[in-house]
Amino acid sequence: MLKRNLPPVHPGEILREDYINEHNLTITEVAEGLGIARANLSAIVNGRAGISPEMAVKLAEAFG
C-alpha cells in the first residue's frame, strides 16, 4: 500500500470545491438557503471554523 504524507483536507474545502463551486453558487446564496450568516459559512469554507452536527444536518438536507 502506498502511503502519502498529505495533510488532511478541511471539510470546508470539500464543501466549497465539490458542492458550492460545482453548482455555480455563491457563499451568500448558500448561506441564505441554509438560514445562516454569510460570515459563518465563509469561515467554514475558508477553514477557519469546523462543521457542527447541526450544520452537517443542514448541509445534508441542502445538498443531499
A tleap script that builds the chain and sets N, CA, C and O, in Angstrom:
source leaprc.protein.ff14SB
mol = sequence {
  NMET LEU LYS ARG ASN LEU PRO PRO VAL HIE
  PRO GLY GLU ILE LEU ARG GLU ASP TYR ILE
  ASN GLU HIE ASN LEU THR ILE THR GLU VAL
  ALA GLU GLY LEU GLY ILE ALA ARG ALA ASN
  LEU SER ALA ILE VAL ASN GLY ARG ALA GLY
  ILE SER PRO GLU MET ALA VAL LYS LEU ALA
  GLU ALA PHE CGLY
}
set mol.1.N position { 0.840 -1.173 0.000 }
set mol.1.CA position { 0.000 0.000 0.000 }
set mol.1.C position { 0.891 1.243 0.000 }
set mol.1.O position { 1.849 1.338 0.766 }
set mol.2.N position { 0.560 2.177 -0.860 }
set mol.2.CA position { 1.300 3.430 -0.962 }
set mol.2.C position { 0.818 4.391 0.111 }
set mol.2.O position { -0.374 4.684 0.203 }
set mol.3.N position { 1.736 4.874 0.913 }
set mol.3.CA position { 1.374 5.782 1.990 }
set mol.3.C position { 1.929 7.163 1.670 }
set mol.3.O position { 3.116 7.323 1.387 }
set mol.4.N position { 1.052 8.150 1.720 }
set mol.4.CA position { 1.480 9.521 1.437 }
set mol.4.C position { 1.291 10.363 2.683 }
set mol.4.O position { 0.367 10.147 3.467 }
set mol.5.N position { 2.163 11.304 2.847 }
set mol.5.CA position { 2.084 12.202 3.993 }
set mol.5.C position { 1.398 13.499 3.598 }
set mol.5.O position { 1.977 14.581 3.694 }
set mol.6.N position { 0.164 13.372 3.156 }
set mol.6.CA position { -0.602 14.546 2.771 }
set mol.6.C position { -1.375 15.065 3.972 }
set mol.6.O position { -1.890 14.284 4.772 }
set mol.7.N position { -1.455 16.375 4.097 }
set mol.7.CA position { -2.247 16.911 5.205 }
set mol.7.C position { -3.731 16.636 4.969 }
set mol.7.O position { -4.170 16.568 3.820 }
set mol.8.N position { -4.500 16.480 6.030 }
set mol.8.CA position { -5.929 16.244 5.849 }
set mol.8.C position { -6.606 17.460 5.224 }
set mol.8.O position { -6.182 18.598 5.428 }
set mol.9.N position { -7.646 17.204 4.472 }
set mol.9.CA position { -8.396 18.275 3.824 }
set mol.9.C position { -9.491 18.734 4.775 }
set mol.9.O position { -10.210 17.912 5.343 }
set mol.10.N position { -9.617 20.034 4.946 }
set mol.10.CA position { -10.675 20.590 5.796 }
set mol.10.C position { -12.024 20.354 5.117 }
set mol.10.O position { -12.128 20.513 3.901 }
set mol.11.N position { -13.047 19.984 5.867 }
set mol.11.CA position { -14.360 19.747 5.261 }
set mol.11.C position { -14.895 20.959 4.505 }
set mol.11.O position { -15.643 20.809 3.539 }
set mol.12.N position { -14.516 22.144 4.937 }
set mol.12.CA position { -14.953 23.354 4.237 }
set mol.12.C position { -14.422 23.427 2.819 }
set mol.12.O position { -15.092 23.951 1.929 }
set mol.13.N position { -13.219 22.903 2.602 }
set mol.13.CA position { -12.651 22.889 1.253 }
set mol.13.C position { -13.462 21.965 0.347 }
set mol.13.O position { -13.710 22.286 -0.815 }
set mol.14.N position { -13.865 20.837 0.874 }
set mol.14.CA position { -14.699 19.910 0.100 }
set mol.14.C position { -16.043 20.554 -0.199 }
set mol.14.O position { -16.545 20.466 -1.320 }
set mol.15.N position { -16.620 21.199 0.803 }
set mol.15.CA position { -17.893 21.897 0.612 }
set mol.15.C position { -17.770 22.942 -0.492 }
set mol.15.O position { -18.623 23.024 -1.376 }
set mol.16.N position { -16.716 23.732 -0.436 }
set mol.16.CA position { -16.507 24.799 -1.428 }
set mol.16.C position { -16.290 24.232 -2.828 }
set mol.16.O position { -16.954 24.652 -3.776 }
set mol.17.N position { -15.373 23.290 -2.964 }
set mol.17.CA position { -14.994 22.797 -4.286 }
set mol.17.C position { -16.024 21.852 -4.899 }
set mol.17.O position { -16.359 21.976 -6.077 }
set mol.18.N position { -16.523 20.913 -4.103 }
set mol.18.CA position { -17.384 19.857 -4.647 }
set mol.18.C position { -18.866 20.196 -4.658 }
set mol.18.O position { -19.637 19.558 -5.375 }
set mol.19.N position { -19.275 21.176 -3.887 }
set mol.19.CA position { -20.701 21.488 -3.824 }
set mol.19.C position { -20.998 22.924 -4.255 }
set mol.19.O position { -21.784 23.145 -5.177 }
set mol.20.N position { -20.374 23.897 -3.594 }
set mol.20.CA position { -20.694 25.296 -3.906 }
set mol.20.C position { -20.211 25.659 -5.305 }
set mol.20.O position { -21.000 26.119 -6.130 }
set mol.21.N position { -18.934 25.461 -5.580 }
set mol.21.CA position { -18.404 25.807 -6.907 }
set mol.21.C position { -18.993 24.922 -8.001 }
set mol.21.O position { -19.282 25.396 -9.100 }
set mol.22.N position { -19.167 23.649 -7.701 }
set mol.22.CA position { -19.692 22.697 -8.689 }
set mol.22.C position { -21.093 23.079 -9.157 }
set mol.22.O position { -21.462 22.826 -10.304 }
set mol.23.N position { -21.873 23.691 -8.263 }
set mol.23.CA position { -23.238 24.101 -8.608 }
set mol.23.C position { -23.323 25.586 -8.980 }
set mol.23.O position { -24.416 26.136 -9.106 }
set mol.24.N position { -22.165 26.227 -9.154 }
set mol.24.CA position { -22.102 27.651 -9.514 }
set mol.24.C position { -22.911 28.525 -8.560 }
set mol.24.O position { -23.646 29.417 -8.986 }
set mol.25.N position { -22.764 28.257 -7.270 }
set mol.25.CA position { -23.449 29.027 -6.243 }
set mol.25.C position { -22.479 29.997 -5.589 }
set mol.25.O position { -21.263 29.815 -5.663 }
set mol.26.N position { -23.015 31.021 -4.952 }
set mol.26.CA position { -22.188 31.937 -4.177 }
set mol.26.C position { -22.321 31.593 -2.700 }
set mol.26.O position { -23.261 30.912 -2.289 }
set mol.27.N position { -21.376 32.067 -1.919 }
set mol.27.CA position { -21.435 31.867 -0.475 }
set mol.27.C position { -22.717 32.499 0.070 }
set mol.27.O position { -23.373 31.927 0.941 }
set mol.28.N position { -23.066 33.663 -0.437 }
set mol.28.CA position { -24.273 34.354 0.016 }
set mol.28.C position { -25.523 33.533 -0.276 }
set mol.28.O position { -26.392 33.402 0.586 }
set mol.29.N position { -25.620 32.982 -1.478 }
set mol.29.CA position { -26.787 32.167 -1.838 }
set mol.29.C position { -26.920 30.951 -0.933 }
set mol.29.O position { -28.011 30.634 -0.460 }
set mol.30.N position { -25.810 30.279 -0.699 }
set mol.30.CA position { -25.847 29.072 0.131 }
set mol.30.C position { -26.175 29.438 1.577 }
set mol.30.O position { -26.982 28.765 2.219 }
set mol.31.N position { -25.557 30.495 2.088 }
set mol.31.CA position { -25.829 30.917 3.464 }
set mol.31.C position { -27.304 31.254 3.650 }
set mol.31.O position { -27.914 30.862 4.644 }
set mol.32.N position { -27.872 31.977 2.699 }
set mol.32.CA position { -29.295 32.317 2.787 }
set mol.32.C position { -30.154 31.063 2.743 }
set mol.32.O position { -31.124 30.952 3.492 }
set mol.33.N position { -29.811 30.124 1.880 }
set mol.33.CA position { -30.559 28.878 1.782 }
set mol.33.C position { -30.484 28.041 3.050 }
set mol.33.O position { -31.433 27.339 3.401 }
set mol.34.N position { -29.348 28.123 3.733 }
set mol.34.CA position { -29.166 27.368 4.974 }
set mol.34.C position { -29.735 28.107 6.182 }
set mol.34.O position { -29.911 27.524 7.251 }
set mol.35.N position { -30.022 29.397 6.000 }
set mol.35.CA position { -30.527 30.200 7.110 }
set mol.35.C position { -29.456 30.568 8.117 }
set mol.35.O position { -29.721 30.655 9.316 }
set mol.36.N position { -28.225 30.787 7.618 }
set mol.36.CA position { -27.120 31.162 8.499 }
set mol.36.C position { -26.472 32.437 7.974 }
set mol.36.O position { -26.722 32.852 6.843 }
set mol.37.N position { -25.644 33.049 8.801 }
set mol.37.CA position { -24.932 34.254 8.396 }
set mol.37.C position { -23.862 33.905 7.363 }
set mol.37.O position { -23.211 32.863 7.445 }
set mol.38.N position { -23.699 34.796 6.396 }
set mol.38.CA position { -22.686 34.604 5.366 }
set mol.38.C position { -21.300 34.432 5.995 }
set mol.38.O position { -20.509 33.602 5.549 }
set mol.39.N position { -21.016 35.215 7.022 }
set mol.39.CA position { -19.708 35.150 7.686 }
set mol.39.C position { -19.449 33.767 8.276 }
set mol.39.O position { -18.315 33.289 8.256 }
set mol.40.N position { -20.481 33.128 8.796 }
set mol.40.CA position { -20.309 31.785 9.366 }
set mol.40.C position { -19.965 30.768 8.287 }
set mol.40.O position { -19.078 29.936 8.476 }
set mol.41.N position { -20.662 30.830 7.156 }
set mol.41.CA position { -20.357 29.903 6.064 }
set mol.41.C position { -18.980 30.194 5.483 }
set mol.41.O position { -18.236 29.272 5.146 }
set mol.42.N position { -18.643 31.464 5.368 }
set mol.42.CA position { -17.326 31.845 4.860 }
set mol.42.C position { -16.220 31.276 5.747 }
set mol.42.O position { -15.204 30.794 5.245 }
set mol.43.N position { -16.417 31.330 7.052 }
set mol.43.CA position { -15.417 30.783 7.978 }
set mol.43.C position { -15.241 29.284 7.768 }
set mol.43.O position { -14.127 28.767 7.850 }
set mol.44.N position { -16.339 28.590 7.497 }
set mol.44.CA position { -16.253 27.142 7.267 }
set mol.44.C position { -15.500 26.850 5.979 }
set mol.44.O position { -14.552 26.065 5.983 }
set mol.45.N position { -15.908 27.473 4.873 }
set mol.45.CA position { -15.289 27.134 3.586 }
set mol.45.C position { -13.844 27.616 3.483 }
set mol.45.O position { -13.094 27.142 2.629 }
set mol.46.N position { -13.446 28.553 4.343 }
set mol.46.CA position { -12.063 29.018 4.342 }
set mol.46.C position { -11.219 28.367 5.434 }
set mol.46.O position { -10.096 28.796 5.698 }
set mol.47.N position { -11.768 27.326 6.070 }
set mol.47.CA position { -11.002 26.545 7.032 }
set mol.47.C position { -10.804 27.190 8.383 }
set mol.47.O position { -9.961 26.741 9.160 }
set mol.48.N position { -11.563 28.238 8.687 }
set mol.48.CA position { -11.421 28.917 9.973 }
set mol.48.C position { -12.414 28.413 11.013 }
set mol.48.O position { -12.315 28.769 12.187 }
set mol.49.N position { -13.366 27.590 10.595 }
set mol.49.CA position { -14.363 27.029 11.515 }
set mol.49.C position { -14.694 25.615 11.070 }
set mol.49.O position { -14.576 25.272 9.894 }
set mol.50.N position { -15.103 24.818 12.014 }
set mol.50.CA position { -15.498 23.453 11.708 }
set mol.50.C position { -16.977 23.367 11.380 }
set mol.50.O position { -17.688 24.372 11.365 }
set mol.51.N position { -17.425 22.155 11.119 }
set mol.51.CA position { -18.831 21.909 10.826 }
set mol.51.C position { -19.446 21.215 12.036 }
set mol.51.O position { -19.062 20.101 12.394 }
set mol.52.N position { -20.403 21.890 12.656 }
set mol.52.CA position { -21.091 21.326 13.819 }
set mol.52.C position { -22.066 20.244 13.360 }
set mol.52.O position { -22.398 20.172 12.177 }
set mol.53.N position { -22.522 19.410 14.282 }
set mol.53.CA position { -23.529 18.412 13.902 }
set mol.53.C position { -24.786 19.055 13.306 }
set mol.53.O position { -25.365 18.526 12.357 }
set mol.54.N position { -25.203 20.187 13.860 }
set mol.54.CA position { -26.380 20.880 13.337 }
set mol.54.C position { -26.141 21.365 11.909 }
set mol.54.O position { -27.017 21.262 11.050 }
set mol.55.N position { -24.942 21.896 11.669 }
set mol.55.CA position { -24.603 22.369 10.323 }
set mol.55.C position { -24.522 21.191 9.362 }
set mol.55.O position { -24.929 21.310 8.206 }
set mol.56.N position { -24.010 20.071 9.815 }
set mol.56.CA position { -23.930 18.882 8.965 }
set mol.56.C position { -25.321 18.455 8.506 }
set mol.56.O position { -25.505 18.062 7.354 }
set mol.57.N position { -26.296 18.532 9.405 }
set mol.57.CA position { -27.671 18.182 9.040 }
set mol.57.C position { -28.204 19.161 8.002 }
set mol.57.O position { -28.818 18.747 7.019 }
set mol.58.N position { -27.976 20.456 8.212 }
set mol.58.CA position { -28.438 21.467 7.250 }
set mol.58.C position { -27.812 21.239 5.877 }
set mol.58.O position { -28.493 21.337 4.856 }
set mol.59.N position { -26.523 20.937 5.855 }
set mol.59.CA position { -25.834 20.706 4.582 }
set mol.59.C position { -26.356 19.449 3.897 }
set mol.59.O position { -26.534 19.428 2.679 }
set mol.60.N position { -26.599 18.412 4.675 }
set mol.60.CA position { -27.131 17.170 4.102 }
set mol.60.C position { -28.508 17.400 3.496 }
set mol.60.O position { -28.815 16.870 2.429 }
set mol.61.N position { -29.333 18.182 4.167 }
set mol.61.CA position { -30.665 18.484 3.640 }
set mol.61.C position { -30.575 19.339 2.375 }
set mol.61.O position { -31.361 19.162 1.444 }
set mol.62.N position { -29.623 20.259 2.345 }
set mol.62.CA position { -29.493 21.164 1.203 }
set mol.62.C position { -28.874 20.484 -0.014 }
set mol.62.O position { -29.322 20.695 -1.141 }
set mol.63.N position { -27.847 19.670 0.211 }
set mol.63.CA position { -27.101 19.096 -0.903 }
set mol.63.C position { -27.346 17.603 -1.101 }
set mol.63.O position { -26.882 17.020 -2.080 }
set mol.64.N position { -28.064 16.995 -0.184 }
set mol.64.CA position { -28.388 15.565 -0.307 }
set mol.64.C position { -27.215 14.733 -0.041 }
set mol.64.O position { -27.302 13.507 -0.099 }
savepdb mol mol.pdb
quit
